[in-house]
Amino acid sequence: MSDTKILQGILDGQRALKEELSAKIDKVDKKVDSVKEEVLENRKRIDKIGYNLAVLSDDAPTIEEFDNLGKRVSKLENQVVN
């Protein structure tokens, strides 16, 4: 086989790989764009959910408060009974 044919075969192989990779990259770009569109469409909803979670975590009792909850309930029970 001549050197020209070998080089042409290598170039053809590289071209085929480049086209295949380019096609796959285009598919990934389209998927990223669709995810980006969905996030933008749902941004207000996502922000509301995040805000609600933040408020909920702020209102959640700490470990110390939770541990003292049994004592507080006992006190209230005693007050109601008396």
C-alpha positions as CSV (number, residue, x, y, z in Angstrom):
1,M,0.0,0.0,0.0
2,S,1.3,3.4,-0.8
3,D,2.0,6.1,1.7
4,T,-0.7,8.3,0.2
5,K,-3.4,5.6,0.6
6,I,-2.3,5.1,4.2
7,L,-2.4,8.8,5.0
8,Q,-5.8,9.1,3.3
9,G,-7.1,6.2,5.3
10,I,-5.9,7.9,8.5
11,L,-7.5,11.2,7.5
12,D,-10.8,9.5,6.6
13,G,-10.8,7.8,10.0
14,Q,-10.2,11.0,11.8
15,R,-12.9,12.8,9.8
16,A,-15.4,10.0,10.6
17,L,-14.5,10.3,14.3
18,K,-14.8,14.1,14.2
19,E,-18.3,13.8,12.6
20,E,-19.4,11.3,15.1
21,L,-18.2,13.4,18.1
22,S,-19.7,16.5,16.6
23,A,-23.1,14.7,16.3
24,K,-22.9,13.6,19.9
25,I,-21.9,17.0,21.1
26,D,-24.9,18.5,19.3
27,K,-27.2,16.0,21.0
28,V,-25.8,16.9,24.4
29,D,-26.2,20.7,23.6
30,K,-29.8,20.1,22.7
31,K,-30.5,18.2,25.9
32,V,-28.7,20.9,28.0
33,D,-30.8,23.6,26.2
34,S,-34.0,21.7,27.0
35,V,-33.1,21.3,30.6
36,K,-32.2,25.0,30.8
37,E,-35.6,25.9,29.3
38,E,-37.4,23.7,31.8
39,V,-35.6,25.4,34.7
40,L,-36.4,28.8,33.4
41,E,-40.0,27.9,32.9
42,N,-40.2,26.5,36.5
43,R,-38.0,29.1,38.1
44,K,-40.8,30.8,40.1
45,R,-42.1,27.4,41.3
46,I,-38.5,26.3,42.3
47,D,-37.9,29.6,44.1
48,K,-41.2,29.2,46.0
49,I,-40.3,25.7,47.0
50,G,-36.9,26.8,48.1
51,Y,-38.3,29.6,50.1
52,N,-40.8,27.4,51.8
53,L,-38.1,24.9,52.7
54,A,-35.9,27.7,54.1
55,V,-38.8,29.0,56.2
56,L,-39.7,25.5,57.3
57,S,-36.1,24.8,58.4
58,D,-36.0,28.1,60.3
59,D,-39.2,27.1,62.2
60,A,-38.1,23.6,63.0
61,P,-37.1,23.0,66.6
62,T,-33.4,22.6,67.4
63,I,-32.2,19.4,69.0
64,E,-32.1,21.1,72.4
65,E,-35.7,22.4,72.0
66,F,-36.8,19.0,70.9
67,D,-35.2,17.3,73.9
68,N,-36.9,19.8,76.2
69,L,-40.2,19.2,74.6
70,G,-41.0,16.3,76.8
71,K,-40.5,18.4,79.9
72,R,-42.7,21.2,78.5
73,V,-45.5,18.7,77.7
74,S,-45.3,17.2,81.2
75,K,-45.6,20.7,82.7
76,L,-48.6,21.5,80.6
77,E,-50.3,18.2,81.5
78,N,-49.8,18.9,85.2
79,Q,-51.2,22.4,84.8
80,V,-54.3,21.1,82.9
81,V,-54.9,18.3,85.5
82,N,-54.6,20.7,88.5
